[in-house]
C-alpha cells in the first residue's frame, strides 16, 4: 500500500511539471517490459487523461478529430497506418498476408523498411531500434484505424476492457497461426510476440512484432526494456478486468498523498 501511495505521489508531482504525454509518461515509467509496468502506464494515462492524449494526437495531425481514426495523409507520414489503409503497399508482403487465413481482413503483415534490412547486425547505436529485431522478424498491424487500437496503452480504455482483451487474444491467435504456416519459422518455444507501449515507440499505429528468438539481433537486445511480451499484455488486461470498476477510477492529478 505504501509503495502504491508513493507511486501516486510521484505521478501527481510530475504531472504538474510535464506538459506532454511523452514527458509525463517517461517521468513516471521509463520502460514497459512487464505486465506490472503496463498496468502502471495505463494508470498513469488515466491520470494524464485520455482526452489529453487524444488532443495531442489531433494537434500533431496523427488523428482525425471528426472520425476518431488515425490519419493516412503524406504529412505527417504514418507509414504503418497507410499500409493498414491500403494506401501504401509492400509487394513482398502480399504472399505473406494470405498466410493469415481467416484473420487477413482484420490484420496486416508488414516488414521493416528495406534499408533497415541491411543493418541487421549493426553495432551502430543509430540503427538500434530501427533495424530488424531478429533474422526472422515481421510485424502485424490492425486494419481498424480507430484510435483505441493505435497502441497497447489504450486497448480497452474506450470500448471496455473485455473488448481490449478480446482483441489481444485474437491478435495472438492470428500471429501464432501465421508463424506456424511459414516455412523456417520456429515452434512456439522460440516464437516471440512483442508490443511496444506509447510513448516508448515513435510509431503511431499498432505493431505486434513477430520474431524468431533463436536468432536475435542487437536492436532487440539494446531495447529489450521497451518490448513487452504479448502474453504479459494479455495478463495485464486480465488483471484490469478482474479489478472491475475500481481500476477505471482516475486519481486526480493534483492529489497529494501523505506518507
N, C-alpha and C positions, 0 to 999 in steps of 0.2 A: 504494500500500500504506500509506504514511504517512497519507494522508487518511482511508482506511478505519479505520485504527487510532485516529486522533483521534476519528472518529465513534463508534467503540465506547466509547472513554473517556468521551466526552460523555454518551452514553446511559446508561452504567453509573453515572456520578456522579448524574445527575438521577433515576435510578431510586430511589436511596436517599433522595432528598429529596422525592419525589412519592408521594402516596397514592391516586391515581386515574388511570384511563386518560386522562381528559380532560387532567389536569395533566401527566402524563408525556409524552403524545403532543405536546402543544403546545410543551413544552420542547424536545423532540427534533426536531420538524419543524413549523414554524409554518405551512406551506402545502403543498398537494399539487396540482400542476398539470402534472406531467410523469411519464413512466414511471420515471425515476430516483427521484423523490420518493416515488412509490407503493411502489417496492421498499424504499426506506429505511423507510417507515412500516410495512410488513409485517415487516421485520426487527425494528423496534422493538417491534411487537406480540409477536413470538416471545420477545423478551427480557422483556417485561412478563408474558406468559403468556396463552394462550387461556383457560385455566381462570379466571384472574383477571378477564378481561373478561366471561366468561360469568357469573361470580359477581356482578359489578356489575350486569349486566342483570337477573339474577334478583332481587337486592336492590332494584332500582328498580322491580320488577314489570313490566318490559318483556318478560321471558322466563319461560316456564313450565318449571320445573326438571324436571317429570315427562315432558313431551312434547318438550322441546327446540325449541319453536316460540314465535314472538312472541305476546304476549298481545293480546287484542282486546276487553277489557272497557272500561268507561267511565272507569275510573281504574287506571292512567294512560290517557289518551285518545290512542291511537296511530292517528291518522286513516287514514294510508296502509295500515296493517295491517288495519284494519277494512274498508276498501274492498276490499282483496285477498281478504278472507274473505267478502265479500258482506253484511256486517252494516251497512255504510253504503253508500249508493248516490248517484251523481251522474247524475241523469236525462239531462243534456245529453251525457253521455259514452257512452250506450248505443249510439247510432248510430256513434260513433267506434270503439267496440270491435269492431264487425263488420268493420272495415277491416283488422284484424289477421289475418284469414283463418285459416290453419291454426294460428296461434300463440295464438289468443284463449283457449284452455283453459289456457294456462300464464302468460300475461301480461295486464295490465290497463292500459288508457289512462285516466289521471286528469288533472284540471285543477286549477289553483290555486283557493283559496277565493275566493268572489265579491268580497269587499271588496278583495282584492289586485288584482283586475282594474281597479279604479277608480284605482289609484295607479301605473299602468304607467310614466308619465313623471315621477313624483315625484322631486324633488331632496332630499326629506327623508331624512336618514340612517336614521330609524326604519323606513322602507319598503325600504331596500336589503337584499336578501337575503330579503325576504318577497314583494315584488311580482314580476310576471312578468319573465322574463329577455329577452323579445322580444315583439313584437306577436303573432307566432305561436309559442306555447310550450305544449307539453303534456308530461306525464311518463308513463313506462311503468314499472310495478312488477311484481314477481314474485309470482305467486299462491301459490307454495310458501313458507310462512312458517317453514321450518326456519331456525334462527338463522345458519347458514353464509351464507345469502343476504341477511342484513339489511344488509350494506354491502360495498363492494368490498374493504375491508381484509381480510375473512375469506374471500373467494372462494377455494376450493381448498385451504384450510388444514385442512379436516376430512375431506372426501371425496377429496382428491387434486387436484393442480394440473391434471391432464388434465380432470377434471370441471368445475373452475372456468373453465378456458379454453373448454371446450365451451359452457358456459352463456353466457359473454360473447359468443362468436361468434354464438350463436343469437339473443341479445338484439339484436345489431346487425342481423342479417337481418330480424328482426321489425320493428324500428323503421324501417329504410330502406324496407322493403316497405310499411309503413303510410303513411309520408310520400309515397311515390310514388302511392299510391291516393287521396290527398287533394287536392282542387282548391285551387289557390292556394299550395300549398307549393313550395319551391324545388327545383331539381335538386341533385345530390349536392355540387356545389362550394360551395353556400351552406347546406347542411344541417349543423347542429351536433348532435352527440351527446355529452353530458357526464354524468359522475357526480361525486359528492362523497364524499370519504373521511372516515370517522369518525376523530376526533371533530370534524372541521371542518364538520359538519352536525348539527343538533339532531334530525333525523328518524331514528327507529329502525326504518327499513324502506327497502328498496332503491328508489331513484329514478333512472331514466335520463331526463335532460332532453333533449327533442327540440325544437330551436329553429331558427328562421329567422335565419341570421346576417346577413341583409341589412337587418334592422330591429331591432337590439339595443336593449335598454332600459338605463337607468342601473344597475339592480341587477346585471346581468351584468358591466358594466364595473368596478363598485366591488369586486366579489368574484371577479374573474377568477382570482385566485390560489388559490381554493378549488374551481375547476371543472376536472376532468380529462377530457380528450378520451377517448372510449371506445376509439379505436384505440391510444392511448398505454397505456391499462389492459390491453388485449389484449397489446400488446408487452411490458409488464412481466411478465405471467404466462408469456409465451413464454420470456422470459429466465429466470424462475424454473424453468420446466420444463427448459430446457437446462442449468441449473446442477445438476440432479439432487439426490441426497440431501444434498449438501453445503449446499445452500441452506436445507434444512429443519433444519439443526443450530442449536440455540438456544445462544447465548453466555450463560453465567451472568451475571446482573446484577451480581454482586459483583466480576467480573473487572476488574483494573486493568491497563491497557496502559502499558508503559514507553516513553516517546518520547525 
